[in-house]
Amino acid sequence: MASSDRPVRPFTRLVDGLVHAYAPAAETVGVLSPAAVFRPAAGDRILGHTVAADLGRAYCATPDAVVCLTAEGAEAWRSRFEPAADHRYGTHPACELSADGRVLWVYRPDELAGRGRPDQWVAVDAATGAVLDRTDLETAGHGGVHLVHPSSGEVLLGVGEGQDGTVVHRGSLTGGRLDLVRYPWVDRCLVDLSPDGHRFLTVDHQQTDLAVHAHPGGEVLFTLTVDAFGHDPDTACLEWCGGFLTPDVLVVALVGETEDEEEWFRHYRVDARSGRVLGGFDARAADAYDLRPLGDGSWLTADASGHPVRRAAS
C-alpha cells in the first residue's frame, strides 16, 4: 500500500468530547481504533489538538489556553492566554508539535479575540509549558493551520483572515529565538506540505486555481486553474482541501452546482512534479473535505461515529 518510507505520524480526532489518538500500522485499513484516549477538563472547549509520537501526552488548544494532558488522565500543565479574551467565539487557536516533539507551536488569534494586540505565534516547551519565544504576526485571523516540516525543524502557518484573505508564514526556533518569514501573498490558502518536505500546496482564496510551491522559498512550480480539470470556471471552483497522497501525487477537490442547483464534488489526482492531471479519484468520501491524505498512498475519511477510516487504492 505505502509508497513512502516515512511512517504515518500519530494523529488525533475529537470524538464525543474526548481526544482520540491513532497510530495505525503500515498495512492497517478500515475503521481505526484509538491507541490512546485523553479526557479534557470539564468546561474546556477543544478547538485544536495533537499528540506526542509515543502517545504519552496530548496537547489541546482552548479559547483561553493550551493544555497538556497525560495518558493517565491528569493535566501536566496549562499555559493560559493573557489577558482574558473579550470574545470567546469566532476565533480558533491552533497548536501542533514540532517533528522532534520538543516544541508546541501555538497560534493565538488575539486581535479578533479582543485582547487589544495583534495575533501571536508562540513556541512553547512541550515538556513544561514554558514559553520559549513569541512573535507578533500583524494579522487579524479567525484561525490557523500548522504544517510541520519532517526534518528541517521549520513549521508553516497559514492564518485565515476571512474575507481579507490568508497570510502564510514560515517559522523555526533557532538558539531559543523564533525566526519568522512571511510569504508575499495575502490570497493563497495553505493546504498541505509534501511528506518529503520539498513542496507545499496552496489554493487561491477566490478558489480559481491551485499552486504547488517549492519549500522553503515558496517559488511557484506550477499552477492549475479550474478549466484544467474539464470544468467551467463559472460553475465550479477548487476547494481549500486535499493534499499529498504521496510525495509525487496530489489529490484535490472541485465543487459546483448542476443546472438544477444540486451540489456536487469530485476529487482528482495530479502529478505533483509536472502538474499533469492524472484523472478522477474515488476517495469514497462523504464530501470534498472528508479526505485527509496521509502521504504514504493511503488516506482518511470518517465513519458515522466520527472515527477515522483508513483507505488505500485496491
MIKE-834840 format. One line per field, with one value per residue: residue number from 1; x, y, z of N, C-alpha, C in turn. Coordinates in steps of 0.001 Angstrom, whole numbers. Last residue first. Example, Ala and Ser with C-alpha at 12.3 -4.5 7.8 and 13.67 -1.06 7.14 Angstrom:
BEGIN
num = (2,1)
npx = (12850,13190)
npy = (-2250,-5690)
npz = (7080,7800)
capx = (13670,12300)
capy = (-1060,-4500)
capz = (7140,7800)
cpx = (12900,13200)
cpy = (30,-3300)
cpz = (7870,7800)
//
This chain:
BEGIN
num = (314,313,312,311,310,309,308,307,306,305,304,303,302,301,300,299,298,297,296,295,294,293,292,291,290,289,288,287,286,285,284,283,282,281,280,279,278,277,276,275,274,273,272,271,270,269,268,267,266,265,264,263,262,261,260,259,258,257,256,255,254,253,252,251,250,249,248,247,246,245,244,243,242,241,240,239,238,237,236,235,234,233,232,231,230,229,228,227,226,225,224,223,222,221,220,219,218,217,216,215,214,213,212,211,210,209,208,207,206,205,204,203,202,201,200,199,198,197,196,195,194,193,192,191,190,189,188,187,186,185,184,183,182,181,180,179,178,177,176,175,174,173,172,171,170,169,168,167,166,165,164,163,162,161,160,159,158,157,156,155,154,153,152,151,150,149,148,147,146,145,144,143,142,141,140,139,138,137,136,135,134,133,132,131,130,129,128,127,126,125,124,123,122,121,120,119,118,117,116,115,114,113,112,111,110,109,108,107,106,105,104,103,102,101,100,99,98,97,96,95,94,93,92,91,90,89,88,87,86,85,84,83,82,81,80,79,78,77,76,75,74,73,72,71,70,69,68,67,66,65,64,63,62,61,60,59,58,57,56,55,54,53,52,51,50,49,48,47,46,45,44,43,42,41,40,39,38,37,36,35,34,33,32,31,30,29,28,27,26,25,24,23,22,21,20,19,18,17,16,15,14,13,12,11,10,9,8,7,6,5,4,3,2,1)
npx = (-7117,-5833,-7088,-8099,-9272,-11521,-11909,-15060,-17618,-19616,-19640,-16159,-14106,-10953,-7503,-5252,-2092,312,1462,31,-2534,-5262,-8389,-11650,-14040,-14373,-16320,-17956,-17546,-15489,-14092,-12380,-11581,-10525,-9731,-6413,-4043,-2761,539,2466,4926,4844,2427,-191,-3317,-6654,-9677,-13083,-16011,-19381,-22397,-25766,-28209,-29367,-29772,-27325,-25186,-22334,-19243,-15753,-12811,-9815,-6879,-3987,-772,2185,4704,4535,963,-1086,-1193,-4495,-7636,-8881,-10573,-11725,-12286,-15462,-17897,-19006,-17066,-15148,-16148,-13720,-11377,-9250,-8542,-10424,-9320,-5691,-2602,886,4149,5959,6699,8685,9132,11485,11975,9558,7774,4250,1479,-1801,-5034,-7744,-10020,-10640,-9899,-7492,-5958,-4226,-1029,1333,4892,7806,9545,8831,7917,5160,4263,1659,-1399,-2672,-3129,-4386,-3567,-3498,-1363,2179,5029,5512,7566,9445,11076,12488,12657,15392,16886,18395,15553,12700,10871,8272,6486,3072,515,-2754,-5702,-8583,-10664,-12746,-10576,-7902,-5987,-2675,-573,2690,5164,8243,11412,12973,13500,11866,9164,7422,4024,1621,-1273,-3579,-5861,-8443,-9020,-6628,-5070,-1505,1035,2311,4812,6185,8103,9643,8976,6976,6447,5489,7175,7435,7239,7582,6258,6117,3490,2299,-532,-2298,-2014,-4338,-6701,-8131,-10224,-10006,-8876,-6166,-5325,-5179,-2235,-774,2010,3927,5849,8776,9557,9049,10308,8455,6273,2698,325,-2747,-4828,-7880,-10317,-13189,-15852,-15893,-15073,-13860,-12013,-9765,-7324,-3999,-3057,-3698,-1868,-989,-795,250,-903,-3675,-4345,-4688,-2555,-1608,-2074,-2269,-1740,-3227,-3478,-6361,-8854,-10165,-7641,-5764,-3895,-2020,-1187,1292,2050,2506,4923,4460,1698,-932,-3411,-5997,-8353,-10522,-12541,-13402,-13667,-15507,-13310,-10374,-10320,-8945,-7744,-6690,-4906,-5482,-8768,-9232,-10523,-11953,-9396,-6019,-2602,31,1424,-729,-1869,-2528,-4550,-6416,-9095,-10342,-13892,-16344,-16917,-13765,-11321,-8356,-4874,-2025,1365,2642,3525,6992,8401,8569,5681,3635,1830,830)
npy = (-56,2523,2718,4308,4439,6419,7810,8443,9384,7617,7221,7677,9553,8962,9190,7253,6179,6997,8460,10760,10829,13016,13077,13935,15515,17701,16953,14091,11430,9362,7709,8728,8229,10601,11306,12276,13623,16536,17582,18757,17559,16784,15742,14986,14596,13363,14705,14510,16486,17308,19287,20370,21401,23170,22245,22466,21810,23335,22281,21591,19583,18777,16685,14982,14480,12657,12411,11632,10945,12730,15843,17361,18762,22194,24384,23576,25312,25412,26018,27786,29210,27409,24221,21565,20195,20896,23330,25100,25934,25860,25310,25993,25134,26317,29339,29488,29115,28323,25756,24356,25467,24934,24699,26055,26354,28743,29931,30670,32963,32133,29321,26957,25307,22949,22515,20359,18839,17060,14558,14982,18437,20110,21895,24544,27989,30159,33338,36094,37421,36842,36477,34997,35823,34164,34261,32564,32732,31466,29366,28681,28874,27686,28970,29452,31117,31996,33484,34736,35191,37421,38952,37340,35567,35133,32441,31724,29001,28156,25635,25151,23413,21231,19615,17295,17666,20606,20844,23274,24709,27223,29249,31812,34486,37201,39633,40179,40558,38745,38749,35861,34165,31412,29618,29300,26095,23541,21326,19971,21792,25168,26964,29746,31488,34222,36390,39297,42463,43425,43235,40961,40089,38131,39392,39373,36745,33836,32139,29041,27341,24449,22912,21039,18382,16699,16865,18359,20105,19996,22661,24497,27437,29236,30597,32725,32613,33393,34999,38126,39044,36912,38007,38815,35347,32035,29648,26461,23787,20336,17809,16435,12875,10472,9103,10444,13988,17095,20503,23258,26721,28946,29905,28223,25611,23022,20320,17408,14358,11871,9386,8686,9149,11544,13424,15074,17735,20122,22823,23285,22346,23883,22741,21645,19355,18646,15859,12746,10696,7533,5603,4360,3829,2029,2776,1026,338,-977,-1341,-1456,28,809,3980,5560,8092,9379,11442,13384,13683,14480,12646,13067,14529,12835,12832,10745,9725,9679,6871,6559,6871,5849,5574,4083,1329,-1213)
npz = (-4223,-2214,1134,4219,7479,9058,12359,13996,13712,13221,10490,9574,7305,5676,4812,2748,1301,348,2299,2846,3715,2981,4057,3431,3398,1818,-30,1489,1995,-150,-1847,-3673,-6737,-8936,-12421,-13603,-13612,-14888,-14282,-12756,-12256,-9539,-8849,-10868,-9285,-9095,-7744,-6677,-6727,-5857,-6138,-5552,-7782,-9551,-12056,-13189,-10307,-8783,-7221,-6599,-6482,-4774,-5161,-4357,-5914,-5859,-4747,-2087,-2057,-1619,-367,-686,413,224,-633,-3985,-7026,-8734,-11342,-13118,-14370,-15194,-16083,-16227,-16764,-15291,-16223,-15258,-12813,-13113,-11612,-11682,-10391,-8644,-7183,-4247,-1555,-228,795,-1349,-4175,-4626,-6656,-6604,-8088,-8606,-7556,-4954,-3742,-2671,-4250,-2354,-2170,-1021,-1177,-1210,337,2350,1913,2015,1369,3012,2239,2232,2620,246,-848,-663,74,-69,437,3717,6358,8736,11863,14534,17878,19716,20648,18428,16583,15334,12539,10065,7578,6747,4884,5170,3295,3254,4120,4852,7005,7456,8497,8256,8164,8767,8827,10470,10645,11018,8851,8648,7933,8934,9631,9453,10922,10446,12420,12524,12089,12442,11707,11982,13004,14645,17183,18789,21356,23077,25129,27916,29381,29342,29587,27152,25104,25300,22556,20591,19053,17386,17736,16489,18280,20930,22423,22604,20968,19158,17030,18066,18669,17967,18248,17666,18779,18865,21149,20844,20721,18602,16199,14745,17065,17315,17290,17616,17545,18236,16554,16940,17494,21020,23046,23502,25261,27035,29409,28111,28112,28011,29981,29922,32055,32413,32807,34115,33758,32486,31611,29472,30111,28372,28331,26699,26119,26462,25677,23881,23633,22317,23694,23429,25110,25721,24789,22189,21073,19727,21108,19302,19242,18552,19026,20617,23233,26045,29314,31074,32524,30599,28257,28162,25568,24532,22099,19779,18466,15456,12220,9587,7081,7422,8037,7295,9291,12087,13316,15800,17216,19924,20793,23197,23604,22596,20561,19328,17557,16611,15687,14864,14328,10971,9127,8184,4957,2459,400,-442,898,0)
capx = (-7083,-6257,-5978,-8379,-8088,-11436,-11359,-13756,-16560,-19338,-20741,-17419,-14679,-12279,-8542,-5938,-3386,-562,2082,1352,-1520,-4169,-7095,-10493,-13954,-13429,-14992,-17958,-18904,-15670,-15168,-11918,-12697,-10079,-10570,-7756,-3973,-3948,-365,1177,4704,6084,2926,1240,-2444,-5227,-8803,-11659,-15203,-17939,-21593,-24336,-27750,-28894,-30898,-28342,-25773,-23768,-20077,-17159,-13606,-11276,-7541,-5432,-1728,795,4616,5356,2350,-1338,-257,-3110,-6849,-8659,-9357,-11904,-11425,-14306,-17135,-19927,-18251,-14864,-16364,-14918,-12509,-9919,-7595,-10662,-10473,-6980,-3697,-458,3105,6428,5614,8585,7782,11382,11293,9886,8990,5388,2464,-385,-4142,-6604,-9924,-10871,-11128,-8582,-6324,-5367,-1962,155,3640,6798,10100,9133,9371,5792,4580,3096,-642,-3433,-2221,-4701,-3354,-4626,-2491,821,4461,5485,6211,9418,9819,12764,11728,14751,15875,19052,16996,13248,11759,8972,7394,4361,1304,-1332,-4890,-7619,-9415,-12829,-11919,-8474,-7157,-3640,-1495,1458,4384,6789,10558,12598,14259,13263,9570,8403,5354,2181,147,-3235,-4589,-7836,-10020,-7137,-6308,-2698,393,2125,3576,6308,6847,9697,10358,7098,7102,4531,6851,7575,6206,8265,6106,6808,4225,2757,797,-2150,-2022,-2988,-6068,-7076,-10408,-10447,-10325,-6834,-5578,-5900,-3202,-1288,671,3691,4453,8174,10032,8197,11021,8754,7390,4025,915,-1466,-4375,-6460,-9894,-11754,-15460,-16383,-14659,-14748,-13330,-10395,-8511,-5125,-3329,-3577,-3036,-402,-1743,431,513,-3266,-4000,-5877,-3151,-2376,-1316,-2935,-1098,-3233,-3086,-5117,-8107,-10197,-8961,-5962,-5171,-1969,-1926,687,2001,1119,4814,4724,3107,-467,-2343,-5437,-7236,-10542,-11340,-13897,-12750,-15642,-14696,-11017,-10099,-10162,-7451,-7818,-4952,-4413,-7759,-9477,-9409,-12219,-10709,-7045,-3933,-936,1563,389,-2093,-1187,-4450,-5152,-8682,-9292,-12613,-15715,-17721,-14954,-12177,-9707,-5967,-2910,107,2683,2481,5786,8150,9235,6649,4604,2570,0)
capy = (-1512,2098,2610,3671,4500,5211,7796,7797,10373,7900,7980,6940,9359,9561,9040,8479,5953,6292,7168,10895,10576,12174,13569,13247,14233,17814,17337,15412,11950,10408,7155,8709,7828,9796,11325,11723,12175,15961,16877,19424,18179,17303,16861,14742,15475,13176,14419,14530,15444,17427,18106,20492,20310,23678,22103,23427,21496,23074,23133,21582,20617,18675,17981,14840,15271,12700,12759,12799,10501,11304,14922,17292,17805,20905,24561,23716,24442,26033,25131,26909,29953,28246,25626,22205,19994,19657,22240,24521,25033,26518,24712,26423,25125,25304,28570,29689,29450,29667,26734,24679,24876,25799,23931,26207,25806,27932,29829,29282,33022,32466,30728,27210,26354,23216,22694,21200,19589,18431,14711,14181,17089,20042,20713,23293,26871,29380,31913,35500,37540,36680,37716,34901,35968,34628,34321,33236,32386,32626,29916,29285,28740,28109,27985,29755,30006,32239,32275,35051,34314,36500,39651,37957,35731,36406,32841,32441,29794,28589,26588,24972,24529,21975,20863,17173,16406,20005,20642,22142,24400,25863,28979,30541,33670,35944,39600,39646,41654,38385,39292,36980,34534,32697,29726,29978,27406,24605,22102,19231,20764,23932,26538,28464,31223,32847,35936,37866,41615,43262,44528,41126,41285,37704,39214,40593,37709,34892,32850,30257,27794,25708,23046,22373,19210,16611,16147,16996,20029,19648,21498,24036,26177,28981,29226,32545,33182,32661,33594,37355,39672,37317,37236,38912,36584,33211,30493,27761,24653,21778,18029,17624,14080,11268,8638,9237,12740,16001,19210,22343,25407,28318,30676,29680,26073,24467,20871,18852,15087,13153,9596,8659,7964,10341,13072,14059,16951,19022,22206,23847,21986,23738,23120,23049,19790,19089,17254,13434,11726,8448,6290,3763,4711,2118,2690,1893,205,-201,-1301,-2118,354,113,2730,5270,6914,9352,10092,13407,13123,15312,12654,12227,14802,13268,12884,11885,9629,10241,7870,6090,7513,5111,6434,4459,2568,0)
capz = (-4360,-3539,207,2934,6614,8256,11002,13980,13797,14629,11079,9602,8635,5679,5826,3137,1942,-582,2018,2258,4726,2504,4519,2896,4097,2929,-511,873,2116,853,-1010,-2285,-5884,-7796,-11229,-13694,-13821,-14255,-15189,-12832,-13563,-10129,-8046,-10722,-10067,-8852,-8881,-6377,-7349,-5627,-6432,-5310,-6929,-8267,-11134,-13624,-11597,-8793,-8055,-6215,-7135,-4859,-4992,-4518,-5151,-6330,-6159,-2426,-1947,-1433,-994,-257,-355,887,163,-2540,-6230,-8097,-10453,-12383,-13941,-14019,-16389,-15686,-17655,-14883,-16452,-16574,-12823,-12959,-12377,-11301,-11419,-9582,-7786,-5690,-1976,-785,1646,45,-3629,-4359,-5908,-6933,-7083,-9025,-9009,-5372,-4537,-1760,-4291,-3233,-1784,-1854,-463,-1865,-780,2714,1881,3073,902,2788,2649,2275,2826,1440,-1052,-1375,1002,-609,-110,2260,5833,7353,11119,13268,16819,19094,21536,19579,16458,16619,13153,11297,7873,7382,5119,5226,4132,2670,3826,3533,6466,7890,7729,9100,7370,9414,8052,10505,10271,12221,8983,9060,8559,8037,10203,8719,11033,10039,11765,12874,12784,11915,12490,11327,12272,13242,16635,17869,20702,22391,24672,26627,29420,29088,30786,28406,25200,25673,23949,20729,20282,17187,18127,16690,17088,20398,22238,23601,21786,20484,16992,17609,19744,17227,19069,17025,19146,18165,20764,20828,21831,19772,17258,14305,16132,17809,16637,18135,16977,18453,16831,16752,16220,19854,23107,22626,25309,25783,29075,29046,28857,27150,29732,29607,31356,32534,33105,33376,34515,32775,32867,29191,30148,29079,28110,27831,25611,26911,26665,23640,24004,22331,23241,23607,24086,26033,26228,22657,21927,18938,21031,20242,18637,19333,18314,19267,22487,24666,28252,30704,32389,31831,28657,28606,26562,24647,23391,20577,19066,16893,13154,10727,7690,6737,8633,6420,7873,11462,12584,15282,16356,19182,20429,22187,24015,23610,21797,19196,18708,16267,16650,14654,15058,12318,9358,8859,6238,3521,1077,-1455,1080,0)
cpx = (-6261,-6116,-6513,-7111,-8363,-10215,-11397,-13229,-15173,-18309,-20470,-18461,-15920,-12819,-9849,-7016,-3995,-1921,1269,2032,-102,-3089,-6020,-9250,-12844,-13245,-13957,-16533,-19048,-17102,-15451,-12896,-12201,-11285,-10066,-8500,-5344,-4016,-1532,192,3436,5806,4221,1864,-999,-4427,-7382,-10868,-13751,-17240,-20141,-23622,-26232,-28596,-30542,-29575,-26769,-24199,-21538,-17924,-15053,-11850,-9031,-6047,-3139,-55,3197,5163,3220,-16,-607,-2334,-5442,-7897,-9057,-10551,-11689,-13513,-15965,-19218,-19186,-16058,-16081,-14952,-13797,-11170,-8196,-9662,-10647,-8105,-4977,-1463,1789,5432,6198,7494,7624,10003,10934,11414,9136,6591,3737,428,-2718,-5905,-8771,-10810,-11464,-9922,-7527,-5710,-3106,-634,2566,5641,9114,9622,9800,7308,5316,3433,827,-2597,-3013,-3795,-3549,-4462,-3709,-185,3098,4702,6279,7958,10053,11537,12039,13865,15135,18087,17658,14744,12278,9880,8195,5177,2676,-574,-3426,-6879,-8326,-11555,-11891,-9851,-7796,-4783,-2544,654,3105,6172,9078,11691,14024,13964,10997,8980,6265,3646,492,-1725,-4418,-6571,-9414,-8233,-7081,-3881,-771,1538,3518,4934,7101,8342,10591,8571,7183,5132,5756,7020,6275,7220,6902,6846,4852,3731,1036,-700,-1969,-3066,-4650,-6291,-9349,-10604,-10878,-8344,-6372,-6315,-3878,-2378,342,2234,4287,6716,9310,8576,10242,9479,7686,5062,2314,-994,-3029,-6088,-8375,-11360,-13975,-15965,-15054,-14247,-14355,-11725,-9168,-6305,-3167,-3973,-2690,-1524,-1076,-642,822,-1826,-3694,-5610,-4363,-3058,-2231,-2071,-1774,-2556,-2829,-4730,-6751,-9246,-9026,-7414,-5133,-3210,-1903,-83,1325,985,3438,4593,3287,1011,-1808,-4378,-6638,-9407,-11481,-12687,-13400,-14699,-14735,-12442,-10812,-9832,-8729,-7519,-6117,-4340,-6732,-8407,-9885,-11125,-10878,-8378,-4867,-2366,455,325,-808,-1264,-3025,-5022,-7419,-8807,-11621,-14379,-17021,-15666,-13485,-10455,-7277,-4093,-718,1360,2587,4787,6901,8960,7262,5560,3514,854)
cpy = (-1914,585,2148,3651,3675,5363,6412,7734,9781,9011,8375,7760,8495,9348,9648,8157,7293,5987,6351,9604,10592,12033,12624,13900,13386,16509,17332,15768,13334,10921,8087,8038,7678,9502,10368,11791,11526,14484,16291,18740,19013,18097,17446,15958,15053,14066,14195,14124,15628,16263,18380,19177,20401,22563,22511,23375,22586,22716,22783,22505,20461,19869,17792,16205,14745,13505,12911,13287,11727,10563,13484,16209,17728,19986,23283,23832,24679,24981,25895,25972,29107,29056,26464,23682,20607,19392,20884,23422,24362,25509,25482,25708,25567,25095,27618,28785,29703,30096,28049,24729,25293,24972,24768,25265,26046,27340,28956,29098,31689,32558,31004,28689,26408,24373,23191,21444,20576,19301,16140,14225,16303,18615,20892,22137,25587,28154,31182,34005,36839,36985,37540,36083,35922,34700,34849,33127,33228,32167,31108,29938,29450,27816,28565,28629,30378,30947,32657,33776,34722,35675,38733,38710,36347,36653,34094,32928,30407,29428,26903,26035,24128,23147,21593,18491,16387,18751,19985,22025,23196,25697,27509,30326,32356,35325,38377,39778,41140,39501,39001,37455,35696,32934,31032,30144,27993,25995,23144,19991,20004,22855,25253,28109,29835,32563,34511,37530,40138,42444,44455,42423,41488,38884,38665,40439,38928,36029,33943,30842,29074,26113,24429,22267,20547,17519,16091,16194,18580,19721,21277,22815,25805,27596,29165,31144,33133,33382,32818,35913,38874,38013,37797,38059,37774,34439,31634,28682,26013,22506,19501,17934,15235,12530,9466,8694,11558,14752,18170,21042,24528,27180,30105,30470,27575,24746,22399,19445,16557,13672,10894,8895,7801,9073,11748,13798,16006,18297,21126,23293,22452,23546,22868,23510,21284,19545,17577,14869,12503,9411,7274,4397,3923,2995,2788,1688,1180,-465,-418,-2082,-238,299,2136,3966,6789,8018,10180,11979,13209,14820,13395,12195,14071,13530,13258,11768,10896,9987,8360,7218,6931,5694,5632,5516,2824,1249)
cpz = (-5561,-3643,-1131,2089,5359,7357,10370,12541,13822,14796,12527,10362,8535,7089,5347,4159,2329,-5,1014,1886,4167,3575,4013,3449,3493,3693,604,518,1509,848,173,-1341,-4456,-6916,-10167,-12384,-13906,-14626,-14398,-13764,-13644,-11407,-8583,-10033,-9819,-9799,-8383,-7619,-6939,-6320,-6035,-5625,-6789,-7276,-9710,-12737,-11986,-10206,-7900,-7148,-6709,-5595,-5216,-4232,-5346,-5357,-6692,-3854,-2209,-1274,-630,-969,188,-55,938,-1851,-4750,-7341,-9853,-11415,-13093,-13533,-15141,-16053,-17167,-15720,-16099,-16933,-14183,-13098,-12077,-12187,-10812,-10713,-8830,-6268,-3462,-1214,956,152,-2168,-3899,-5842,-6066,-7550,-7815,-9474,-6893,-5188,-2476,-3388,-3112,-2791,-1283,-1419,-905,-1406,1587,2189,3055,1987,2391,2299,2804,3020,1510,275,-1625,419,496,-754,1681,4311,6932,9711,12382,15591,17954,20975,20534,17629,16588,14452,11736,9109,7432,5656,5604,4037,3698,3303,3151,5088,7282,8297,8226,8278,8434,8816,9607,10311,11928,10294,9378,9093,8695,9172,9120,10168,10146,11453,12080,13273,12762,12014,12275,11425,12396,15142,17446,19761,21737,23931,26297,28017,29138,30590,29591,26511,25916,24167,22213,20215,18309,17650,17047,17464,19121,21729,23408,22833,21430,18309,17667,19294,18151,18245,17905,18384,18345,20148,20410,21952,20922,18565,15386,15795,16695,17190,17364,17577,17932,17010,17202,15955,18581,21857,22591,24516,26047,27819,28598,27930,27963,28778,29148,31168,31735,33266,33758,33567,33563,33278,30443,29857,29028,28996,27425,26826,25977,27034,24524,23700,22656,23309,22958,24447,24831,26637,24157,22545,19768,20298,20018,19699,18527,19184,18404,21045,23765,26889,29623,32091,31549,29963,29013,26871,25801,23354,21954,19859,17513,14593,11766,8835,7422,7822,6962,7018,9953,12041,14503,15843,18457,19581,21966,22857,24107,22935,20547,18480,17575,15982,15595,14865,13019,10797,9036,6897,4899,2204,-911,-78,0)
//
